[in-house]
């Protein structure tokens, strides 16, 4: 049996332990000088039986405000893609929580499905990693159960722009000259372009990019990679990294070619997997019946998103167990 098969078997056995329900709690990170308020959802190991909870169109198996089961727990922060939200990867969060992880997924402020008023332009990309740092600051200091978190066991999961966010957090320095044009307001008919002034020697970034060494391991799914096509841009990314790409790509600029180039230029040589017949949106959680015709819910013919996510979640859990162990 290979090391990967052993890890997957261990993850399966862990998931069959008595703690097999994900507690769910909604968090609010207050705004301040370092940024606007952030809404988040937290999943945790829970000893109670789950029930179906309705959150907008989604039915989620969980226990609201369940007491956190366990001590010295690893923590994983989740960053959504362009126009996403904190429930966009809830099945992955549940799988991690059922396996003994605390998981916090955030809504990037003014850049999520409900509020895209500041989603475009350079400032949105510069601000995203700071959102993650602020979330981690709260969880390790002001969160009532922060003593249950092992501060040396912090992981990150990011999809699409969330993958870009993770690379910056891990030490990458993006080439913003590759920034594609976008509307300042994505809902406007006239499409006035966002401020996308490129940084130069005489016009530096509006603020320093946020890197955070507290993140010790990272999973990235179809990351927005156009900014990271050279070894120099990612030479400081040294943590263990599992990289997933869709074979067919699609929306949001995460092209299969760019993701493959990223895998090649990363010095640490990540665990790289390309998912056959997957499109970009296949990494999002399964859609409720009422939304199956939505663009984010459409897969390539013959692709089984539910079956893929069962395999994907098992491998993500196994990766974090290997790399965030005591």
DRENDO-1510 file (C-alpha; in Angstrom, 1 decimal, always signed):
<recs>
REC; n; res; u; v; w
REC; 1; UNK; +0.0; +0.0; +0.0 .
REC; 2; UNK; +1.4; +3.4; -1.0 .
REC; 3; UNK; +1.9; +6.3; +1.4 .
REC; 4; UNK; -1.0; +8.1; -0.2 .
REC; 5; UNK; -3.3; +5.1; +0.2 .
REC; 6; UNK; -2.2; +4.8; +3.9 .
REC; 7; UNK; -3.0; +8.5; +4.4 .
REC; 8; UNK; -6.4; +8.1; +2.8 .
REC; 9; UNK; -7.2; +5.1; +4.9 .
REC; 10; UNK; -6.2; +7.0; +8.0 .
REC; 11; UNK; -8.5; +9.9; +7.0 .
REC; 12; UNK; -11.4; +7.5; +6.5 .
REC; 13; UNK; -10.8; +5.8; +9.9 .
REC; 14; UNK; -10.7; +9.3; +11.6 .
REC; 15; UNK; -13.9; +10.3; +9.9 .
REC; 16; UNK; -15.6; +7.2; +11.4 .
REC; 17; UNK; -14.8; +8.3; +15.0 .
REC; 18; UNK; -17.6; +9.3; +17.4 .
REC; 19; UNK; -17.1; +13.0; +16.6 .
REC; 20; UNK; -18.8; +12.9; +13.3 .
REC; 21; UNK; -20.9; +16.0; +13.2 .
REC; 22; UNK; -19.8; +19.5; +12.1 .
REC; 23; UNK; -20.8; +22.3; +14.5 .
REC; 24; UNK; -21.6; +25.5; +12.7 .
REC; 25; UNK; -21.3; +29.0; +14.1 .
REC; 26; UNK; -21.5; +32.4; +12.3 .
REC; 27; UNK; -18.9; +34.9; +13.3 .
REC; 28; UNK; -18.4; +38.7; +12.8 .
REC; 29; UNK; -15.1; +40.4; +12.7 .
REC; 30; UNK; -15.5; +44.1; +13.5 .
REC; 31; UNK; -14.2; +46.7; +11.1 .
REC; 32; UNK; -11.5; +49.1; +12.1 .
REC; 33; UNK; -8.4; +50.9; +10.8 .
REC; 34; UNK; -7.1; +47.8; +9.3 .
REC; 35; UNK; -10.2; +47.0; +7.2 .
REC; 36; UNK; -14.0; +46.7; +7.0 .
REC; 37; UNK; -16.1; +44.2; +8.9 .
REC; 38; UNK; -15.8; +40.6; +7.9 .
REC; 39; UNK; -18.6; +38.0; +8.1 .
REC; 40; UNK; -17.5; +34.3; +8.5 .
REC; 41; UNK; -18.8; +30.8; +9.2 .
REC; 42; UNK; -17.0; +28.4; +11.4 .
REC; 43; UNK; -17.2; +24.6; +11.4 .
REC; 44; UNK; -15.9; +22.6; +14.3 .
REC; 45; UNK; -15.8; +19.0; +15.6 .
REC; 46; UNK; -19.1; +18.4; +17.5 .
REC; 47; UNK; -20.3; +15.4; +19.6 .
REC; 48; UNK; -24.0; +15.9; +18.9 .
REC; 49; UNK; -25.9; +14.4; +16.0 .
REC; 50; UNK; -26.3; +16.8; +13.0 .
REC; 51; UNK; -29.6; +18.1; +11.7 .
REC; 52; UNK; -30.5; +19.8; +8.4 .
REC; 53; UNK; -30.1; +23.6; +8.6 .
REC; 54; UNK; -31.4; +25.8; +5.9 .
REC; 55; UNK; -29.1; +28.7; +4.9 .
REC; 56; UNK; -30.5; +30.5; +1.9 .
REC; 57; UNK; -30.8; +27.9; -0.8 .
REC; 58; UNK; -28.5; +25.4; +0.9 .
REC; 59; UNK; -29.5; +22.6; +3.3 .
REC; 60; UNK; -26.5; +21.9; +5.5 .
REC; 61; UNK; -26.0; +19.0; +7.9 .
REC; 62; UNK; -24.7; +20.6; +11.1 .
REC; 63; UNK; -25.3; +21.6; +14.7 .
REC; 64; UNK; -25.7; +25.3; +15.3 .
REC; 65; UNK; -23.5; +26.7; +18.0 .
REC; 66; UNK; -22.3; +23.3; +19.1 .
REC; 67; UNK; -19.6; +23.3; +21.8 .
REC; 68; UNK; -16.2; +22.6; +20.2 .
REC; 69; UNK; -15.1; +19.0; +20.8 .
REC; 70; UNK; -11.4; +18.5; +21.4 .
REC; 71; UNK; -8.3; +20.5; +22.4 .
REC; 72; UNK; -5.2; +21.8; +20.5 .
REC; 73; UNK; -7.1; +21.6; +17.2 .
REC; 74; UNK; -5.7; +22.5; +13.8 .
REC; 75; UNK; -7.3; +25.5; +12.1 .
REC; 76; UNK; -8.0; +25.9; +8.3 .
REC; 77; UNK; -9.0; +29.3; +6.8 .
REC; 78; UNK; -11.0; +29.2; +3.6 .
REC; 79; UNK; -10.9; +32.0; +1.0 .
REC; 80; UNK; -13.6; +32.0; -1.8 .
REC; 81; UNK; -13.3; +33.0; -5.4 .
REC; 82; UNK; -14.6; +36.0; -7.3 .
REC; 83; UNK; -18.2; +36.6; -6.4 .
REC; 84; UNK; -18.2; +33.7; -4.0 .
REC; 85; UNK; -19.1; +33.4; -0.3 .
REC; 86; UNK; -18.4; +31.4; +2.9 .
REC; 87; UNK; -20.7; +28.5; +2.0 .
REC; 88; UNK; -19.3; +27.9; -1.4 .
REC; 89; UNK; -17.1; +25.1; -0.1 .
REC; 90; UNK; -19.2; +24.0; +2.9 .
REC; 91; UNK; -18.8; +20.2; +2.1 .
REC; 92; UNK; -15.0; +20.5; +2.3 .
REC; 93; UNK; -15.4; +22.5; +5.5 .
REC; 94; UNK; -17.7; +19.8; +6.9 .
REC; 95; UNK; -15.3; +17.0; +6.0 .
REC; 96; UNK; -12.4; +18.8; +7.7 .
REC; 97; UNK; -14.5; +19.5; +10.9 .
REC; 98; UNK; -15.6; +15.9; +11.0 .
REC; 99; UNK; -11.9; +14.9; +10.9 .
REC; 100; UNK; -11.0; +17.1; +13.9 .
REC; 101; UNK; -10.3; +20.5; +12.3 .
REC; 102; UNK; -11.6; +23.9; +13.1 .
REC; 103; UNK; -12.5; +25.6; +9.8 .
REC; 104; UNK; -13.3; +29.3; +9.2 .
REC; 105; UNK; -14.6; +30.5; +5.8 .
REC; 106; UNK; -15.0; +34.2; +5.3 .
REC; 107; UNK; -16.9; +36.6; +3.0 .
REC; 108; UNK; -14.3; +38.9; +1.6 .
REC; 109; UNK; -15.8; +42.3; +2.4 .
REC; 110; UNK; -17.4; +44.2; -0.5 .
REC; 111; UNK; -16.2; +41.4; -2.8 .
REC; 112; UNK; -18.7; +38.6; -2.3 .
REC; 113; UNK; -21.9; +37.4; -3.9 .
REC; 114; UNK; -24.0; +39.8; -1.9 .
REC; 115; UNK; -21.8; +42.9; -2.2 .
REC; 116; UNK; -19.4; +43.3; -5.2 .
REC; 117; UNK; -19.1; +47.1; -4.8 .
REC; 118; UNK; -15.3; +46.9; -4.3 .
REC; 119; UNK; -14.6; +43.5; -6.0 .
REC; 120; UNK; -12.5; +44.8; -8.9 .
REC; 121; UNK; -9.2; +46.6; -9.4 .
REC; 122; UNK; -5.9; +46.4; -7.7 .
REC; 123; UNK; -7.2; +47.4; -4.2 .
REC; 124; UNK; -9.4; +44.3; -4.0 .
REC; 125; UNK; -6.4; +42.0; -4.7 .
REC; 126; UNK; -4.1; +43.8; -2.3 .
REC; 127; UNK; -6.8; +43.7; +0.4 .
REC; 128; UNK; -7.6; +40.0; +0.2 .
REC; 129; UNK; -4.6; +38.6; +2.1 .
REC; 130; UNK; -5.1; +41.2; +4.8 .
REC; 131; UNK; -8.6; +39.8; +5.3 .
REC; 132; UNK; -7.0; +36.4; +6.0 .
REC; 133; UNK; -4.5; +37.8; +8.5 .
REC; 134; UNK; -7.3; +39.7; +10.3 .
REC; 135; UNK; -9.4; +36.5; +10.5 .
REC; 136; UNK; -6.4; +34.6; +11.9 .
REC; 137; UNK; -5.6; +37.4; +14.4 .
REC; 138; UNK; -9.2; +37.1; +15.8 .
REC; 139; UNK; -9.2; +33.3; +16.0 .
REC; 140; UNK; -5.9; +33.2; +17.9 .
REC; 141; UNK; -6.5; +36.1; +20.3 .
REC; 142; UNK; -10.1; +37.4; +20.7 .
REC; 143; UNK; -12.1; +34.3; +19.8 .
REC; 144; UNK; -13.7; +32.9; +23.1 .
REC; 145; UNK; -12.3; +29.4; +22.4 .
REC; 146; UNK; -8.9; +30.4; +21.0 .
REC; 147; UNK; -7.3; +28.2; +23.7 .
REC; 148; UNK; -8.6; +25.2; +21.8 .
REC; 149; UNK; -6.6; +26.1; +18.7 .
REC; 150; UNK; -3.0; +24.9; +18.2 .
REC; 151; UNK; -1.3; +28.1; +16.8 .
REC; 152; UNK; +1.4; +26.1; +15.1 .
REC; 153; UNK; -1.2; +24.0; +13.2 .
REC; 154; UNK; -2.7; +26.5; +10.8 .
REC; 155; UNK; -3.7; +25.7; +7.2 .
REC; 156; UNK; -5.3; +27.5; +4.3 .
REC; 157; UNK; -7.7; +26.5; +1.5 .
REC; 158; UNK; -8.3; +28.8; -1.4 .
REC; 159; UNK; -10.3; +28.6; -4.7 .
REC; 160; UNK; -9.7; +30.8; -7.8 .
REC; 161; UNK; -9.0; +34.3; -6.4 .
REC; 162; UNK; -8.9; +32.6; -3.0 .
REC; 163; UNK; -5.9; +30.6; -4.5 .
REC; 164; UNK; -4.2; +33.9; -5.5 .
REC; 165; UNK; -4.9; +35.0; -1.9 .
REC; 166; UNK; -3.2; +32.0; -0.5 .
REC; 167; UNK; -0.1; +32.3; -2.6 .
REC; 168; UNK; +0.4; +35.9; -1.5 .
REC; 169; UNK; -0.1; +34.9; +2.2 .
REC; 170; UNK; +2.5; +32.2; +1.7 .
REC; 171; UNK; +5.1; +34.8; +0.4 .
REC; 172; UNK; +4.4; +35.2; -3.3 .
REC; 173; UNK; +4.8; +38.6; -5.0 .
REC; 174; UNK; +2.4; +38.9; -7.9 .
REC; 175; UNK; +3.1; +40.7; -11.2 .
REC; 176; UNK; +0.2; +43.0; -11.3 .
REC; 177; UNK; +1.1; +44.1; -14.8 .
REC; 178; UNK; -0.9; +41.0; -15.8 .
REC; 179; UNK; -4.1; +42.3; -14.2 .
REC; 180; UNK; -7.0; +41.9; -16.7 .
REC; 181; UNK; -9.4; +44.8; -17.1 .
REC; 182; UNK; -12.6; +44.7; -15.1 .
REC; 183; UNK; -15.6; +46.9; -14.4 .
REC; 184; UNK; -15.5; +49.1; -11.3 .
REC; 185; UNK; -19.1; +48.0; -10.6 .
REC; 186; UNK; -19.8; +44.5; -12.1 .
REC; 187; UNK; -23.5; +45.2; -12.1 .
REC; 188; UNK; -23.3; +48.5; -14.1 .
REC; 189; UNK; -24.4; +48.6; -17.7 .
REC; 190; UNK; -21.8; +51.2; -18.8 .
REC; 191; UNK; -18.8; +49.3; -17.3 .
REC; 192; UNK; -16.6; +52.1; -16.0 .
REC; 193; UNK; -13.3; +50.4; -15.5 .
REC; 194; UNK; -11.9; +50.0; -12.0 .
REC; 195; UNK; -8.7; +51.7; -10.9 .
REC; 196; UNK; -6.1; +49.3; -12.1 .
REC; 197; UNK; -3.0; +51.6; -12.0 .
REC; 198; UNK; +0.0; +49.2; -12.2 .
REC; 199; UNK; +2.7; +49.6; -9.6 .
REC; 200; UNK; +6.0; +50.9; -10.9 .
REC; 201; UNK; +9.2; +52.2; -9.3 .
REC; 202; UNK; +7.7; +55.6; -9.0 .
REC; 203; UNK; +4.2; +54.3; -8.2 .
REC; 204; UNK; +4.4; +51.5; -5.7 .
REC; 205; UNK; +1.6; +49.3; -4.4 .
REC; 206; UNK; -1.1; +51.2; -2.4 .
REC; 207; UNK; +0.1; +49.3; +0.7 .
REC; 208; UNK; +2.4; +46.4; +1.5 .
REC; 209; UNK; +1.2; +43.0; +0.5 .
REC; 210; UNK; +0.4; +40.8; +3.5 .
REC; 211; UNK; +2.4; +37.6; +4.0 .
REC; 212; UNK; +1.7; +35.5; +7.1 .
REC; 213; UNK; +4.2; +32.8; +8.3 .
REC; 214; UNK; +1.6; +31.4; +10.6 .
REC; 215; UNK; +0.1; +29.5; +7.7 .
REC; 216; UNK; +2.0; +26.2; +7.6 .
REC; 217; UNK; +0.3; +24.2; +4.8 .
REC; 218; UNK; -2.0; +25.1; +1.9 .
REC; 219; UNK; -4.5; +23.6; -0.6 .
REC; 220; UNK; -5.2; +25.6; -3.7 .
REC; 221; UNK; -7.9; +24.8; -6.2 .
REC; 222; UNK; -7.7; +26.3; -9.7 .
REC; 223; UNK; -6.0; +29.4; -8.4 .
REC; 224; UNK; -5.9; +32.7; -10.3 .
REC; 225; UNK; -2.3; +32.1; -11.5 .
REC; 226; UNK; -1.7; +34.7; -14.2 .
REC; 227; UNK; +0.3; +36.8; -11.7 .
REC; 228; UNK; +2.6; +34.0; -10.8 .
REC; 229; UNK; +4.2; +32.7; -14.0 .
REC; 230; UNK; +7.9; +33.0; -13.0 .
REC; 231; UNK; +10.0; +31.4; -10.3 .
REC; 232; UNK; +10.9; +34.9; -9.0 .
REC; 233; UNK; +7.2; +35.6; -8.2 .
REC; 234; UNK; +6.8; +32.5; -6.0 .
REC; 235; UNK; +10.4; +31.8; -4.8 .
REC; 236; UNK; +9.4; +32.6; -1.2 .
REC; 237; UNK; +6.5; +30.0; -1.2 .
REC; 238; UNK; +8.1; +27.2; +0.8 .
REC; 239; UNK; +5.3; +25.6; +2.8 .
REC; 240; UNK; +3.8; +22.2; +1.8 .
REC; 241; UNK; +1.2; +22.9; -1.0 .
REC; 242; UNK; -1.4; +20.7; -2.7 .
REC; 243; UNK; -2.4; +22.2; -6.0 .
REC; 244; UNK; -5.5; +21.2; -8.0 .
REC; 245; UNK; -6.4; +22.2; -11.5 .
REC; 246; UNK; -9.4; +21.6; -13.7 .
REC; 247; UNK; -8.7; +20.1; -17.1 .
REC; 248; UNK; -11.2; +22.4; -18.9 .
REC; 249; UNK; -10.9; +25.6; -17.0 .
REC; 250; UNK; -13.5; +28.3; -17.6 .
REC; 251; UNK; -14.4; +31.5; -15.8 .
REC; 252; UNK; -12.4; +33.9; -13.6 .
REC; 253; UNK; -9.2; +33.7; -15.5 .
REC; 254; UNK; -7.8; +30.5; -13.9 .
REC; 255; UNK; -6.7; +28.9; -17.1 .
REC; 256; UNK; -5.3; +25.3; -17.1 .
REC; 257; UNK; -2.1; +26.6; -18.8 .
REC; 258; UNK; -1.5; +29.2; -16.1 .
REC; 259; UNK; -2.1; +26.7; -13.3 .
REC; 260; UNK; +0.3; +24.2; -14.9 .
REC; 261; UNK; +2.9; +26.9; -15.3 .
REC; 262; UNK; +2.5; +27.8; -11.6 .
REC; 263; UNK; +3.0; +24.1; -10.7 .
REC; 264; UNK; +6.2; +24.1; -12.7 .
REC; 265; UNK; +7.8; +27.3; -11.3 .
REC; 266; UNK; +7.0; +26.6; -7.6 .
REC; 267; UNK; +10.4; +25.6; -6.1 .
REC; 268; UNK; +8.8; +23.3; -3.5 .
REC; 269; UNK; +7.1; +21.2; -6.3 .
REC; 270; UNK; +3.6; +20.9; -4.9 .
REC; 271; UNK; +1.4; +17.8; -5.0 .
REC; 272; UNK; -0.2; +18.7; -8.4 .
REC; 273; UNK; -3.4; +17.0; -9.6 .
REC; 274; UNK; -5.4; +17.9; -12.8 .
REC; 275; UNK; -9.0; +16.7; -12.5 .
REC; 276; UNK; -10.2; +15.1; -15.8 .
REC; 277; UNK; -13.2; +16.7; -17.5 .
REC; 278; UNK; -13.6; +19.2; -14.6 .
REC; 279; UNK; -14.4; +22.9; -15.3 .
REC; 280; UNK; -13.4; +25.7; -13.0 .
REC; 281; UNK; -16.7; +25.8; -11.1 .
REC; 282; UNK; -16.5; +22.0; -10.4 .
REC; 283; UNK; -14.6; +22.8; -7.3 .
REC; 284; UNK; -17.6; +24.6; -5.8 .
REC; 285; UNK; -19.9; +22.6; -3.5 .
REC; 286; UNK; -22.8; +20.7; -5.0 .
REC; 287; UNK; -25.7; +22.9; -6.0 .
REC; 288; UNK; -29.3; +22.7; -4.5 .
REC; 289; UNK; -31.9; +21.5; -6.9 .
REC; 290; UNK; -33.3; +25.0; -7.3 .
REC; 291; UNK; -30.1; +26.4; -8.7 .
REC; 292; UNK; -28.9; +23.5; -11.0 .
REC; 293; UNK; -29.3; +25.7; -14.1 .
REC; 294; UNK; -27.1; +28.5; -12.7 .
REC; 295; UNK; -23.7; +29.0; -14.4 .
REC; 296; UNK; -21.7; +28.0; -11.3 .
REC; 297; UNK; -23.6; +24.7; -11.2 .
REC; 298; UNK; -22.9; +23.5; -14.7 .
REC; 299; UNK; -20.3; +20.8; -15.2 .
REC; 300; UNK; -19.1; +19.2; -18.4 .
REC; 301; UNK; -21.2; +16.3; -19.7 .
REC; 302; UNK; -20.5; +13.1; -17.8 .
REC; 303; UNK; -18.8; +14.9; -14.9 .
REC; 304; UNK; -20.2; +13.8; -11.5 .
REC; 305; UNK; -19.5; +16.7; -9.1 .
REC; 306; UNK; -20.7; +14.8; -6.0 .
REC; 307; UNK; -18.5; +11.8; -6.7 .
REC; 308; UNK; -15.5; +14.1; -7.4 .
REC; 309; UNK; -16.0; +16.0; -4.1 .
REC; 310; UNK; -16.0; +12.8; -2.1 .
REC; 311; UNK; -12.6; +12.0; -3.5 .
REC; 312; UNK; -11.4; +15.6; -3.3 .
REC; 313; UNK; -12.4; +16.1; +0.3 .
REC; 314; UNK; -10.8; +12.9; +1.4 .
REC; 315; UNK; -7.5; +13.9; -0.2 .
REC; 316; UNK; -7.7; +17.5; +1.2 .
REC; 317; UNK; -8.2; +16.1; +4.7 .
REC; 318; UNK; -5.4; +13.6; +4.3 .
REC; 319; UNK; -3.0; +16.4; +3.1 .
REC; 320; UNK; -3.7; +18.6; +6.1 .
REC; 321; UNK; -3.5; +15.6; +8.5 .
REC; 322; UNK; +0.0; +14.8; +7.1 .
REC; 323; UNK; +1.2; +18.4; +7.2 .
REC; 324; UNK; -0.5; +19.8; +10.3 .
REC; 325; UNK; +0.1; +16.9; +12.6 .
REC; 326; UNK; +1.3; +17.4; +16.2 .
</recs>
